[in-house]
Amino acid sequence: MQSFIRIVEIWTPDAAGERLELKAGAYGNLSAFSRHSENLTFAPGQGLPGLAWQAGMPIVMRDLNRADFLRAGPAGEAGLTAGIAMPIFQGTALRAVLVFLCGNHGHSDGAIEIWKDDELSGQSFIDGYYGNLRHFERQSRSIKFPMGWGLPGMVWKTAEPQVVDVGNTNAFLRSQAALEAGISTGIGIPLNSNRNVDDIGFVVTFLSVRANPIARSFEVWRVTDNGGALFFTVGFDDSRSGITASRDCSRRLLSGEGTVGAALQSGMPVIEQRALEHEGTELLNQLAIPVFYQEELRSVVCFRF
């Protein structure tokens, strides 16, 4: 089973704070694309990472065959078709830009969406990539989520990552359309913006189709009050049935322990390639994403793909 996301990259400001350079990446078997990327740097507004840096918001490219995606030729050769860049801000300071690249490997189903408070009626659609889910995309573009309603509204209300079962109509307002599209699970992540430091700037949702999942598993770990550890709160694993939620906060990691603990310790996204054994047979990449509210690191989201 292949994941909807084929490549993940972490781009960080250089010592002068003038350009982004590649800190780490997980490229699977796309070694030629990896070699092409490893020595590149991006100024603000240049390439997908630089555009997200300059705009201070997530950026979606539904087609990578365009002049402002500076790796269009190698991307086409690798079968990569779309991408999203997510800037990670701590207050107004850019910590990193995460880039997710998707492609057609026989299936291309799933969705990555960007939502923003329109200051009138709730979270409104900004942009998204839906692969082959055209009907679900059309329905999603016109919907709005009041605070506390649906996945974007739940993330907005709590300022915390949320994982939902799409079949739960209270938690996922588009459940009927999503189930018809084959979507089974979703995770929403709040993002700071350097344009508005008083509230979360955007909500990014990853919607997963069981046959072609966004990731093979994802987890949310919350930082303890003293900041020295994390405890597991909720997650999804395609080898198990449904969503797993912690009842007693007994699953814990210390700062610096494993990939998730490393993200807490550094305040930076961390990639560990082929980090964990999944179902006893296959090794998976692991991505840990620090989630800030203003300047406070509140939680870490872990993707395995």
Secondary structure, DSSP 4 states (H G I P E B T S, - for coil): ---SEEEEEEEEE-TTSSSEEEEEEE-TT-HHHHHHHTT-EE-TTSHHHHHHHHHTS-EEES---STTSTTHHHHHHHTEEEEEEEEEEETTEEEEEEEEEEE-SS--EEEEEEEEE-SSSSEEEEEEEEET-HHHHHHHTT-EE-TTSHHHHHHHHHTS-EEEETT-TTT-TTHHHHHHHTEEEEEEEEE-BTTB-SS--EEEEEEEETTB-S-SEEEEEEEPTTSSEEEEEEEEETTSSSEEE-SS---EEETTSHHHHHHHHHSS-EEEEEEEEETTTEEEEEEEEEEEETTEEEEEEEEE-
